[in-house]
């Protein structure tokens, strides 16, 4: 079967390690290789988001064929449905979804703080209501690490508080301090077989970003994420959050900018030293007919494509571009 | 590329021919082989329906992998969008949708008569309104054959009047006579490079079905369809329509029961001598979580599959059954 051909291409590695392969002389951009339990990942890397264990509108074999070696799963969604215990019973998320590449699970922090069903935020954790059946649940750092261990991802994230935007400095300090406390507790509770990433917060405040970056760097985690971005602050402040954090982060760790972004954002962040990204944008836009191409974003439903029998993107090697025309694409 | 591997399996044949390979001694069931411009099709055959040039929820390469050698396209839908002239400009329907197996296009008769936007039925044809933009269009036998020629299908169907159910005998006679007149005109207008099938009508009346079968048989078409079934008459009357028609149809032609049906319907019709089928049922049901399996129809969203880590159908060789569990299937 085709799929087995592709999954053979993923080599399993025993050690979690990050190698910097080359550096750009004019910017902070670098090429690296991140060794994970389900094979090596070349960086900079964009990770497609498989919210509930399936990247929308794309099958696992299509992802493998496109060359993806790592995808993302949402802890919050998988915890609520089908449930981490069921996934564990199935043999873990890789087996459940039949994906032998790597998986990164987020901590659920972004979801429980951004969606409007928080019951109570305390020092210990967050009580929230399920969007599935309205039942109450609590996420603590220990609980979130237990869930991510059951899911069996290759990279797990610390439980953090993602402050909204705009955010008063007073609250941003509180959320950051809570994030730091939770990062320590997450790290202590983490499964040693999984790569563990801490998350820098600090909202749009330069001193807080610096302080948070220093603290997270001190934990000596396998990788470091910059969180609390892409929450409405705009591109300029997002890049500032990166610039304010980077000088305080060790060069030798992979850096992950969470929830970003457009192709332009990726380039702007790569030149600022970022190695990893995730975003629902390409799949969400694609489902609505908006496609990223070598020549920019296009809306394939636009009348000008009605009789365009050339590929959507002549430079692209993907299935759609190699087999179908722009005129046919809206019918697929 | 994978797809090119599969399309190579379709061998092109020059001659349109139907061979009966073996006959069942106790029933009218037979195995046959229908040679068409895009390769040979083993019969009995079920043809998946690709209304607008794409079988819903299934890609062309998946269809090829499952072994389908012929799919159906709806003339009515393709005529309205993207338009037969555009498809012709794209190099025909095969090239437009990147499918190198065979294609059968219906005549649009079923749609224009069953959907509620008929303007006027006359001896010459039917005026109807577009569901896309409300504009007026006319289908005549000549026009429908011209459209099917532009689409470039391997099998084209005569333009017929599909009478509704229930239907007074007086009207059933009128519709049948119109169908016969239109069958002759369709045959005269047909492109000789395409296989042409006549359609038997006659509603639920034994004498009309016999009369219609005799007439259509006299046209000596490449194949013969039994139409006007699966319109609400129920299974018993549907099988009667087959039984009343069959004795008047030549054994050596492929027989096609239009718009049928459930797996049980297929078997019941095969033993009555039917060779070809089409139906939206499997894809429509599948999109709603209802799946046909070796052990009957199941609803994959049923709670009992929540922790069922075995395949949806252990006897099935398809992608889903070979790679995913029943528990995961609802997430795909």
Contacts between the chains, C-beta under 8 A, distances in Angstrom:
chain1	res1	chain2	res2	distance
A	1	B	319	7.7
A	1	B	322	6.3
A	1	B	323	7.7
A	2	B	2	6.0
A	3	B	319	7.5
A	3	B	323	5.8
A	52	B	331	5.4
A	53	B	328	7.2
A	53	B	331	5.5
A	54	B	331	5.1
A	54	B	332	5.8
A	59	B	332	7.7
A	61	B	319	8.0
A	82	B	306	6.7
A	82	B	327	6.8
A	82	B	331	7.3
A	86	B	306	6.9
A	86	B	307	5.8
A	86	B	327	7.0
A	89	B	307	6.4
A	89	B	309	7.5
A	90	B	309	5.3
A	90	B	325	6.7
A	90	B	327	6.2
A	90	B	328	7.4
A	91	B	309	7.6
A	96	B	325	7.2
A	96	B	327	7.3
A	96	B	328	5.5
A	97	B	324	7.8
A	97	B	328	6.2
A	97	B	331	7.6
A	98	B	323	4.6
A	98	B	324	5.6
A	98	B	328	7.5
A	306	B	82	6.8
A	306	B	86	6.9
A	307	B	86	5.8
A	307	B	89	6.4
A	309	B	89	7.4
A	309	B	90	5.3
A	309	B	91	7.6
A	319	B	1	7.7
A	319	B	3	7.6
A	319	B	61	8.0
A	322	B	1	6.2
A	323	B	1	7.7
A	323	B	3	5.9
A	323	B	98	4.5
A	324	B	97	7.8
A	324	B	98	5.6
A	325	B	90	6.7
A	325	B	96	7.2
A	327	B	82	6.8
A	327	B	86	7.0
A	327	B	90	6.2
A	327	B	96	7.3
A	328	B	53	7.2
A	328	B	90	7.4
A	328	B	96	5.5
A	328	B	97	6.2
A	328	B	98	7.5
A	331	B	52	5.4
A	331	B	53	5.5
A	331	B	54	5.2
A	331	B	82	7.3
A	331	B	97	7.6
A	332	B	54	5.8
A	332	B	59	7.8
